[in-house]
Amino acid sequence: MYQPPQFREDRLDVMQALIAAHPLGLLISANVDGILANPIPFQLDAARSAKGTLQAHLSRANPQWKALSEGASALVVFQGAQSYVTPSWYETKRETGKVVPTWNYAIVQIRGTVRVMDDADWLHGQIRRLTEMQEGTRSEPWAVDDAPRAFLDAQIKGIVGLEIEITEIDGKWKVSQNRPEADRSGVAQGLDTETSWSAADMAELVRLYGRVE
């Protein structure tokens, strides 16, 4: 990933927080047959290894797990807040007109050693933890044990687990840090007028990283 110094984010806790907040990662692998990519939800165990360990599962019918079991390299991409930035928000537009549109985003890429997990107990634990992670804040959370055990056992037979110990993790927060202060302020204020949740999150990042009031 291209990382100009002003956009690089090296703090492990910040990158892990993005993964936790946006757990749907794009799993990418390559082997002699080509490149495969699948979006799947991951659970991050931050304490499992020095940089954290990702756990997930794939459908047994998905050929990617077989490629991974044969030693294919793997990359996982997690996308955080993102938003189009119009030049109309820049003070520089009014001063010189020398501006162009851009796109702001926060993103984490990880590489790691992949282990394919085909153990029923491991898979039961993984889907339980993943479910609790998503259901925990609901007023009436659904639990894995709400489903009949025989039904769950049948579902488990249709999936294969993945465990990825993170060996490399890179973060890029492109949030207008390269713009003059007046432009950063204009971007934050402009994003405040947008209606998407991602725009609101991006406005917060522009203020935080750009030290905008």
VOKEVEX-342448 format. One line per field, with one value per residue (C-alpha): residue number from 1; chain; x, y, z. Coordinates in steps of 0.001 Angstrom, whole numbers, plus 500000, padded with zeros to 6 digits. Layout:
REM VOKEVEX-342448
pos	NUM;...
unit	A;...
c1	X;...
c2	Y;...
c3	Z;...
This chain:
REM VOKEVEX-342448
pos	1;2;3;4;5;6;7;8;9;10;11;12;13;14;15;16;17;18;19;20;21;22;23;24;25;26;27;28;29;30;31;32;33;34;35;36;37;38;39;40;41;42;43;44;45;46;47;48;49;50;51;52;53;54;55;56;57;58;59;60;61;62;63;64;65;66;67;68;69;70;71;72;73;74;75;76;77;78;79;80;81;82;83;84;85;86;87;88;89;90;91;92;93;94;95;96;97;98;99;100;101;102;103;104;105;106;107;108;109;110;111;112;113;114;115;116;117;118;119;120;121;122;123;124;125;126;127;128;129;130;131;132;133;134;135;136;137;138;139;140;141;142;143;144;145;146;147;148;149;150;151;152;153;154;155;156;157;158;159;160;161;162;163;164;165;166;167;168;169;170;171;172;173;174;175;176;177;178;179;180;181;182;183;184;185;186;187;188;189;190;191;192;193;194;195;196;197;198;199;200;201;202;203;204;205;206;207;208;209;210;211;212;213
unit	A;A;A;A;A;A;A;A;A;A;A;A;A;A;A;A;A;A;A;A;A;A;A;A;A;A;A;A;A;A;A;A;A;A;A;A;A;A;A;A;A;A;A;A;A;A;A;A;A;A;A;A;A;A;A;A;A;A;A;A;A;A;A;A;A;A;A;A;A;A;A;A;A;A;A;A;A;A;A;A;A;A;A;A;A;A;A;A;A;A;A;A;A;A;A;A;A;A;A;A;A;A;A;A;A;A;A;A;A;A;A;A;A;A;A;A;A;A;A;A;A;A;A;A;A;A;A;A;A;A;A;A;A;A;A;A;A;A;A;A;A;A;A;A;A;A;A;A;A;A;A;A;A;A;A;A;A;A;A;A;A;A;A;A;A;A;A;A;A;A;A;A;A;A;A;A;A;A;A;A;A;A;A;A;A;A;A;A;A;A;A;A;A;A;A;A;A;A;A;A;A;A;A;A;A;A;A;A;A;A;A;A;A
c1	500000;501342;501869;503078;504528;501788;499118;500876;499290;501654;499906;498879;495965;494499;494731;493261;490397;489527;489420;487163;484837;484802;485236;484153;487524;488383;490421;492767;494972;496994;498368;499184;495503;495152;493810;490812;489012;486101;484540;484117;483642;486684;487185;490406;492098;494492;496239;496786;500069;502346;500252;497012;495371;492355;489764;487041;485320;484496;481905;483319;482144;484390;487619;489683;490236;491807;494182;495110;495689;498224;500342;498926;499900;497085;496219;493207;491932;489710;487972;487025;485434;485634;484215;484486;485972;484817;487182;484257;485051;488587;489468;492216;489504;488461;492056;493664;491286;494182;492391;491068;488694;490016;488834;489520;489692;491044;492229;494190;495951;497310;499428;499935;500400;497152;496061;493008;490933;488704;487852;484198;484973;487137;484409;481696;483848;484577;480961;479962;482529;481705;477987;478502;480641;477787;474806;476232;474824;471310;468476;467450;470603;470363;472676;474118;472496;469070;469332;468906;472219;471611;470967;474174;476195;474904;475796;479289;479933;479442;482196;485971;487810;490750;493249;495693;498518;499303;502921;502552;499985;499834;497481;496723;494576;494212;492124;493202;496406;498194;495863;496329;494530;491723;491086;491014;488470;486383;486451;485298;482482;481498;481357;479089;476460;476531;474022;475944;477382;480740;480839;480234;483027;485341;484586;485675;488919;489689;489286;491360;494272;494175;493827;490738;488462
c2	500000;503423;505383;508988;509841;512329;509648;506769;505440;503205;502964;499348;500153;502621;500102;497327;499642;500158;496388;495966;498727;497536;493742;492927;492398;491615;488400;488289;485373;484419;481158;479594;479626;483386;485828;485201;487789;487354;489734;487933;489082;488682;488596;490130;488623;491454;489575;486311;487377;490396;492174;490246;487217;487193;484416;483787;481080;480376;478229;474790;475302;478370;477345;480003;477928;475167;477670;478919;475388;474906;477791;480748;484191;486211;489881;491236;494783;496578;499762;502395;505797;507158;510139;512155;515609;518396;521319;523601;523075;524477;528060;527621;527389;530954;532166;530640;528098;525634;522669;519259;516718;513879;510994;510662;507274;505251;501748;498896;496119;493016;490121;486980;483274;481423;478230;476385;475095;472098;471227;471292;472554;475390;476356;476313;478628;480963;481443;481868;484631;486321;486261;487629;490432;491576;490753;491963;495500;494490;494704;491125;489481;486284;483540;480585;478281;479607;477323;473530;471739;469282;472209;473931;470769;470479;474119;473638;470856;473372;475788;475838;478067;480412;481744;484421;485489;489041;489463;492826;495549;498884;501781;504732;507623;510000;512649;516004;516315;517612;520604;524077;524691;526694;523893;521271;523356;523695;519944;519196;521727;520472;516863;517989;518856;515360;512778;509496;507917;507663;511415;512099;509723;511300;514802;513610;512185;515381;517380;514928;514487;518051;519632;521467;523076
c3	500000;499030;502246;502083;505519;506411;505987;507745;510941;512915;516293;516790;519108;516598;513751;515898;516897;513221;512686;515713;514501;510875;511082;507522;505870;502264;502298;499286;498328;495276;493953;490602;489642;490127;492717;494979;497127;499519;502073;505406;509021;511250;514975;516287;519333;520133;522946;521075;519447;519285;516618;517101;515535;513212;513258;510693;508680;505044;503383;502678;499087;498764;496977;498736;501864;499779;498201;501659;502929;500147;501359;499417;500665;502230;502619;504527;503957;506472;505297;507849;507324;503768;501929;498720;499287;496975;496212;497043;500740;500379;501204;498595;495914;496699;496951;493841;492280;492155;493682;492623;494202;496342;498489;502200;503892;506794;505953;507507;505617;507302;506150;508144;508464;507708;509417;508128;511059;510383;513971;515088;518607;517255;514789;517470;519583;516687;515628;519294;519846;516547;517355;520867;519435;517188;519401;522720;522538;521440;523960;523173;521820;519818;521093;519234;521781;520726;517700;518060;518594;515736;513396;514524;514066;510509;509803;511236;508750;505960;507042;507479;509937;509387;511884;510761;513027;511946;510881;509107;509727;507911;508468;506216;507433;504469;506201;504693;506763;503644;503239;504793;508084;506482;503983;506749;508624;505467;504867;508408;508170;504726;505920;508762;506144;504600;505778;505689;508845;507118;506465;510146;511122;508559;509850;513296;511887;509951;513157;515194;512793;511471;514920;513724;516299
